Amino acid sequence: MNRECLMPVELLAPGEWADVAEICGDSTWVGRMAELGVRSGCRLQVIQPGTPCLLNVGGCRLCLRSEECMRVLVRPVAVAG
């Protein structure tokens, strides 16, 4: 996987969309994130950056702490709208 263009979701601006490329951490945490809809290949939007970070994932809102957002690596995408 090309990691050059990956960034933590925490660094995205409000309203910005991204595709999840990788979830870093222990298998329990990665599995829990997958249960919540955050898995490799999904698209999410940052509603509110910072701590806590508020995300739109599959039409649902998810709140993560800063250290958790640093473990979700994404590729920003341009969404027509």
C-alpha positions, 0 to 999 in steps of 0.5 A: 500500500502506498502510504505517502498520501495517507493522513490521520482523519484528525487533520481533515477540515470541517466538511472534508470527505475521505476514504479510509485506507487503514485502521491502526491499533490492536485487533480489538479496537480495529474490530470495534471500529469496523462494527461502527462502520469505520473500515478500510474502503469506507468513506467518511466526512469530518463534521467537527475536527478536534477533540472530540472529533465528530464524523459522518460515517454511512449517514451516522455520526460518530464521535472519537477522541484525538488519539483515536483519530490519529489511528484512522488513516485516510485519503482525502477525496473531492466530492462533487456537490 
